[in-house]
Amino acid sequence: MKRREFLKAAGTGIAASAVAAPAIAQSMPELRWRLTASWPKSLDTLYGAPEYMAKRIAELSDNKFHIQVFAAGEIVPGLQVLDAVQSGTVEMGHTASYYYFGKDPAFTFGTALPFGLNTRQQEAWQFHGGGMELLNDFFKTYNCWGMPTGNTTCQMGGWFRREIKSLDDMKGLKFRVGGFAGRILGKLGVVPQQLAAGDIFPSLEKGTIDAAEWVGPYDDEKLGFVKVAKYYYYPGWWEGGAQPHLLINLPKWNELPKIYQAMIQACAREAGVWMTAKYDVLNPQAVKRLVASGAELRPFPQPVMEACYNSANEIYAELAQSNAHFKRMLDSLIAFRSDSYQWMQVAELAFDSFMMRMRTRA
């Protein structure tokens, strides 16, 4: 080949390679998935997390992988997300797995075991302490694969129409409370109610229920609870670090190209960080506004906390004898929690306690 012809051919090849799509992009199929969430659109942080994830996946895939997000009630009610994903009605959902503890109490570990872990411990246990593997071994029995996507941080104990001064005040109390906590409170005479977000306010307003918990100041303010119940209790010991979960239909997950699986994992993780950080920014301001609007902050009395703690551990011991998945996750979580708190009380507790005392001097 003559030199001029060689250079011409080489130049043509370079130009073609410059405009051709990367091989990895050529291998990505166009997919259209649907995600149903347990949250109304008004809860922009909870509902915003799957929206954020879907947007990032679209960007990274050059819009080849498109996920349409639906709010609670648009496809299925908020408490039927697991059923919709399990059956393949939708490919994926964003929910709190403990909503389905009635199917199996092991579901509670995906969101928060009462008196279990705080936010950082939840993240650590699930992503690095074996929790996610244990959960997915369990989720596959419901035809799902899942991963945590966000954390609301430690939640509040809820809104009460009357003060709680002793255990006697808990008896007969009709209390909307999420997940497994209702079973623990039921041993103390509480009548637990499980309601989706949109049903809580009218039930509290009409007196159908006496108290309700949801998440924390920012979301609670949006739902208007301060207008119908002024006593705002803390802490939400049933959700020391509550994690919403991304659930995906297992056959659909297994069929996905590896690059799309990686995108989901990375973008769900990013959306989770976005959620937690947003709550940490918005909750402090919201609680100030709620107090200004008439909310009266109250800690749960120590005897009430201890009675709930003892009730929880009695139930865990019973379940561990008959439920293998529950026992494996409980044993793993307790061992992790013991080591984690032993370390946290050395440096973290000392630092946080000092800074909380000093903040009024700044």
N, C-alpha and C positions, 0 to 999 in steps of 0.2 A: 504494500500500500504506500502510495506517495505521501510525503509529509503533509501536504496541504489537505489531502483527503482524510488523513488520520485526524488532524486537528479539527476538521469540520465534523467528523463523526463523533469525536470525543466531546465537542462542544454541545452537540445535540443531546447526547446522553446526560450531560450535566444539567442542561436546562430541563430535561424531562424529569430527572430525579428531584429537581428543586420544586416543581409544581405538583408532583404526585403526592397523594395523601400518604402519611406514614402507614407502614404495614399494620401497626397496632390499631389504627383508626379504621382501616379497611376491614379488619376482622370483627369489629363491633357491630352486632345486629341492632336494628331498630326495635325497641321494646316500648310498649305502653302498659304500665301497671297502675293499679288503683290501691290507695292506702286509706283505710277508714280509721278514724281516731275516736277516742272516748271523750273528747273535749269539744265544747262549743267554740266557735270562732272568737267569741269575746274574751276568752282566756288566751291572750296573745302570746304568753310565754310557753304554756303547755302545748297549745295548738301550733304555736310558732315554730317549735322544734322540728316536727316532721316537715313543715313547709320549708324551713331553712335547709334541711337535709335534701329534700327533693330538688330545690333550686341548685344546690351545689353539685348534685349528681348530673343534672341537666347540663350545667356549665362544663363539667369535666368530660362528659361524653359527647360534647358538641351537639347536644339535644337528641342524641340517638336513644338514650335511656330516659324516658319521660315518666315521672310518677305523679299522678293526680291525687291530691289530698282532699279527703272529704271529712267534714265535721260530724260529730255525733248526731244521729238521726237522719242524715242525708242518704245513707245506704242502710245502715242498721243502727239500733239504739246504742248508746255509749257503753252499756254493759254487755253487749253481744259481739264485741270485736273478736275475741278468741274464737267464737263459733264461726264467724265469717271467714277468718283466716284458715281455720282447721278444715272447713268444708271446701275451700277454694273459691268461695263467692268473691273474695278479693285476694290479691296476692300477698298483701301485707297490712299490718295494723300497728297503731301506736296506742298503748293502753297501760294500765297498772295491772300487773299479773295477779296481784292479790284480790282483785275483784272476783276471781274465779276460785277462791278458796273453798267454796261449796262443792266444787267438783273434786278437789283434792287440796288439803291444807298445805301441801308442799308449794303451791303457787305463791304463797306469801313471801317466800325467800327472794323472788324476783323483784319485789318492790321494797319491802322492809319487814323484817321480823320484829314484832313489838319487843322493846327493850333489847334490840339487837345491836346495830352498828350506826355510827354517825356517817356523815356524807363522805368524808375521805376514806373511812374504813370500808364503806360499801364499794366504792370505786376500786380500792386495793384488793378486797376479797374477791370481787367478781372478775376483775381483769388479770390479777396476778396471784390470787390465793386459791384458785381452783373452783371458785363459785360458778363461773360461767359454764365450765365444763359439766359440773354437776347439774346445773339447770337445764342445759341442752340435752343431757341424757334423759331428763324428765320430760322436757317439752316434746321430744320426738314421739312420746307415747300419745301426744295430742296432735301429731302430724305437723309440728311447727319447729322452726329454728328461731332463736332469739338472742338479743343482746341489749344491755342497758343503754338507754339513750336519754341522758339528762338526769338531774337530781334536783329536787325542790329545796334541798337542805332541810334541817330539822323543822318540822311543822309545828303549828300552834295546836293547842288542845281543844279549841272550838269555842263556839258562841252559846251561852246559856241564858235562859230567860230568868233564872234565879241563881243565887249564890250556892256554891258547893262548899260547905263547911266541915262535913264529915261523911263517913261512908253511908250513913242513913239517908243523906240527901241524894245518893246515887240510886237508891232503890225505887224501881218503877219508872225511872227516867227514860223517856222515849228519845233516843239519841241516834242521830244519823252519824254513823262512823264507818269509815272505809275498811274493807277487808277483814282480816282475821281478828282485829282488836275487838270486834263485837262479841266474839265467842268468849274472850277473856273477861270483858265487862259483864257479860251475861251471868257469869258465876257470882257476880257481886250484886245481882238484882236489876241491872240495867236492861232495858228492852231495846236491843240494837236495831237500827233501820239502815238499809242500804239503798241509797237514792243517787241517781246521776245528778251532775252539777245543776242542770236547769230546773230540777224538781225541788231543790232544797229550800230556796227562799219562800215559795208559796206555802210549803208545808210548815215552815217555821212561823210564818206570818199568821197562818190560820190556827196555829196551835196543834196541828196534827202531830208535830214532834216538839219536844221541849228544848232540844239542843242540837247543834250540828257542827261538825268540823269539816273543813275542806282542805285547804293547803296552808296558807300563811297570809300575812297582811296585804300583799299586793293583789292576789287573786280574790281574797275575801272581801276587800274593798270593792272590787268590780261587781261582785255578786250582791252587795248591799246588805249584808247581814247585820251591820251595826244599827240599821233602822228598826229591826224587830227583836234584837237580843243584845243587851249592853255588856254582859259579863264575858270577858275574853280571856279564856284560861290557857295556861302553858305549863309544861311543854307537851307536845304531841308525842308521848312516849311510844306510841305505836308506829311512829314514822320518824326515827332519829335521823334518817337520811334516805328519803323515799325516791326510788328510781323508777320512772316510767320505762316501759320496755317496748322495743321494736320486735314484733313477731312476724315471721314470714312463713308462708305455706312451705312445708318441707320439700315436696317434689319440685316446686318452683325454684326454691333456693338451690337445690342440687343441679337443676338444669341450667342455672345461670353461668355464663362464661366467667372464668376466674377473675377477669378484670372488673366485671360488674360486681362480683362478690366483694372485691377489695374496695371498690368505690363505696358500696353501701357501708362497709365497716368503718372506713375512714370518715365518711361524711356524717354518719350517725354519731360517731365519736365527737366530731367537731360540733355538731348540733347540740350534743349533750353539754359540752363545755360552755357553749353560748347560753344555754338555758340556766345553768347554775350561776354563771357570772351575772346574768341579767337579774336573777332573783336577789343576789347579794347586793346589787345596786338599788333595786326598787323597794325591797321590803323595809329598809330603815326609814325611808321617807313615808311609805304608806302607813306604818304603825303610828307615826306622829300625827298624820291626818286623821286616823281612826280615833285616837285619843281625843283630839280636838273636836271630833264629831260626837263624843259621848261614850266611847268604849272605855270600860274599866278593866285594866289588866289585873289578872289574879293568877297566882301560882296554885297548882293543885296542892291541897294539904298533904303533908308528908305521910300521914296514915293512909290516905287514898292511894298515893303513889306506891307505897310498900305493899298494900293489899293487892293492887293490880300486878305488881311484879311477882308476888308469890303465886297469884292465880295463873299468870302466864307460864311460869316454870312447872306448875303442876300439870297443865295441859300439854306442854312440850314433852314431859316425861311419859305421859299416857300415849301420845301419838307416836313417839319414837319406838314404842313396843310393837306397834301394828303397821307402821308405814315406813317401808325401807328407804324410799326417797327422802322423806322428811328426816329420818334418823341420820342419813349420810350428810345431808346439808347442815343439820343442827350440829353434829359433831365437828364438822369442818369449821363452821362459823364460830362456835364457842372457843375452839382452840386458837383461831386467828384473833378473836376479840381479846382474849386474855393477854397474848403477847403484845398486841397493839396498844392496849390501854396501859400496860406496864411501861412501855416506852413513852407514850404520850404524856403521862403524868410527870415524867422527868423534865422535859424541856418545854413542850407545848403548853401544858397547864400552867407552869410557872410564868412563862412569858405572857400568855393571854390574861391570866389573873392580874399580873402587875399592870399591864397596859389598860385593862378595864378600870383599875383603881385610879390610874393616873390621867385618864381621859378628861376628867373635869378640871384638871390643872393646866391643860394645854392652852 
